[in-house]
Structures are given as structure tokens and as C-alpha cells.
């Protein structure tokens, strides 16, 4: 439906009262630009709400997700101010699962 080539996660929390303009301003502040066909994910301080800003090439979409129990497994500042995610990692993240164990993060290189 909407083409998404890259998915980025911001490590600093966002006020969930933010609308599309405020979220877009945060994307520009953290990522430098809002590139077409990219999704940008933000979480609140408590970690139970997420907003996703998607630039589809023509305009922006702002979506929200709330967990009724638990928290999203979010990247901390030790990962920098932004992290690129794979589609599999995003699927795990929005379900409240530990996405860091998927992809290259889950590789065992020393026995």
C-alpha cells in the first residue's frame, strides 16, 4: 500500500501529543531530513506508546500504536540517536517483542 524502503528508530522519546508537524520537525532534527519512502519511529517516555511518521513521497502519514500491557523494547542512547531496523525487527517491535535479537544483532560469532 505505502512503499517503505528504510525504517528508522529514534532513541529519544517523543511527546505523544505531537501532531504531524511536530513529529516531522523532530524527524528533521534527529535525522537531518525526512526522505521519501522512509518510516521514522518514536516512543513515549513510559515506553508503552509509539508514533510512526511515514513520508510517502507526496506527504506524511502519522500512525500511533499503544500496548495495553508491557512496554516496547526500545533502543537506548548507547545505540546513538537513531537506529535503522529491518522489516522483521519492526514486526517484532510493534508486537512488544525483543527485536534486538533478530537479524545481525542475534548472530553468534564466537564459541
N, C-alpha and C positions, 0 to 999 in steps of 0.2 A: 504494500500500500504506500508506504513512505520509504524511499531509499535511504539507508543509513550505512555509510562507509566506515565511519570511525565512531567509537564510543569513548567518551572521556568522563572521568570521575574527579570532582573537586574535593579535596580533603578538608577544607574549611567549611563549617556549617553555614546554611542559608536560612534566614528568617522565612518561615513558611507562609507568611502573609504577603510575600513578594509576588507581584504580578509579572506578566511577560516583560515589561520594560525594565524592571529592577533585576529580574533574572538575566536578561540579555546584557545589562550593564555589568553584572558580576561575571558573566562569561567573557566579555571583552577584557575585564580587569585581570582575571585569572589566566585566560588562555591567549590573550592578545587580540584575537579576532573570533567571530562566530562564522565558521566556514560552512558552506553549503553541504548538505548530506552528512552532517555530524550531529551527534547527540551529546548533551552535557548533563551529567547527573550531580545533584546536590542533596544533602541530608540536613535535617534539623539537629539541634544540639543534643536532644534526647535519643536520636538515632532511630525513631520509630516512624518518621515521615520522610518521603523522598519527592523531589521535583525533578523532572526531566525537561530540558529545553531542547527542541529539535529544530534545526534550520533546514527546511526542505528545498531551498534554492529560490523560493518565491516569498516566503515569510517564515514566521516561527510558530511552533506549537509548544504549549506548556502543559505537561501532564503531571498528575500527582498520584502518589501511592502511599497508603498507610497500613502498617501492620497492627492488627488488633492485639497481638501478643508478641513479646520479644522485640529485638532490635535488628536493624540491618547490620551486617558485618562490613563496616566501612574501613577504608584505608586511613591510617593515621598520618600525621605530619612527617613521620620518618620516611615516607614514600615520596616526599616533595609536596608541592601544592596541587599536583594533578597526576592522574594515573590513567593510562589507556587500557581499556578492557576488551576482551574478545566477546562475541555474542554468547558463548557458553557461560562465561563469567557473569554477564549481565543477567542471564536467565537464573542463575543460582542466586545472585544478589537480590533480585526483586522477590524471590521466594523466601528470603531470610536465611539462606544457606551460606556457609563459608566459601565464597568464590575464590579466595586466595589459593586454595588447594588445586584449582583447575588450571590446565594449560602449563606454561613454563614454570609457574610457581610451585607446582606439585611434582616436579622432576626430581628424582633421586640420582645424584651423580657420584657419590662416594659411598662405598660399602665398608 
